[in-house]
Amino acid sequence: MKMTINFDQLREIGNLGVRRAAVFMGIGTNAAQLDPPVSHVLDGGMQFKVVPDDLPIGPRKAYAEEFARWVVANGFRELAETFSVFLHEVYSAALVLDREKMNVVEHRKAVAKFSRQGVSEQLTIASTMLEIAAPFAATFETMNQARNCMAHRRGVVGVEDTDSEGSFTLKWRAFALTLGDGRDLTSLLAAGQTVDVQGGQTISLGMVDREKSFSFGEQISLTQHELQEFCIAVTVAAECVTAGLAKLAEKKGKMPAKDKNETTYGHVRTPNAVTENTE
């Protein structure tokens, strides 16, 4: 079995989903903040209406808030599902690299089994095969839990969502500026706080773990800054996995030293991210 991997195309699978989620969540949450609320009327010239055109301002604002939560839920779904598609391509390629004599039938069965897993499980499986850390698994696991809560309970934390302490904790990895005294400069600035930085104090940039807990019966809510951090987390996760696949290709002697962007084993070369040739 021969295959070509185009790493730029592979990255784009994940990055396209991130861009779509960021733009759609931005449009939705910005539209929900308009005052007066944006028109809710579905104007198609119909005589019969599902919702009256002349709703009072109160219900219109409530619908706008509900719309923002609906958009965030779908943004999370976009992030998770497109990352799953990205991992599917990575796993397919990694199987061939790791088991060079695997036949087509075995390969397809393994990929089909992988596809039936949840995205956090897929990330763990792929990370183990690529021998890389999987610090973003909790991000996808709790993001998917939050999406389910938004879809099935309108974002109100229910018994199904809570842990042994009666709360739901959303976890994610984020890029952050950290002061030498341990303060999270990024979060402080995002909250509009004034930060006093002493002369000579160090400022470092790196990944940090974030958490936000919601009690039973509480509405899940996230700021635009936090939503942006989720999008960046998925981008970084995709880059880490892509780098892991490239290292596996190098380890197997399939990555030409002169070209670190594309590795070719076999003679198939097309624009697709991962292309099989069964000849």
Buried (B, 14 or more C-beta within 10 A) or exposed (E): BBBBBBBEBBBBBBBBBBBBBBEBBBEBBEBBEEEEBBEBEEEEEEEEEEEEEEBEEEEBBEBBBEBBBBBBBBBBBBBBBBBBBBBBBBBBBBBBBBEEEBEEEEBBEBBEEBBEBEBBBBBBBBBEBBEBEBBBBBBBBBBBBBBBBBBEBBBBBEEEBBEEEEBBBBBBBBBBBBBEEEBBBBBBEBEEEEEEEEEEEEEEEEBBEBEBEBEBEBBBEBEBEBBBBBBBBBBBBBEBBBEBBBBBBBEBEBBEEEEEEBBBBBEBEEEBBBBBBEE
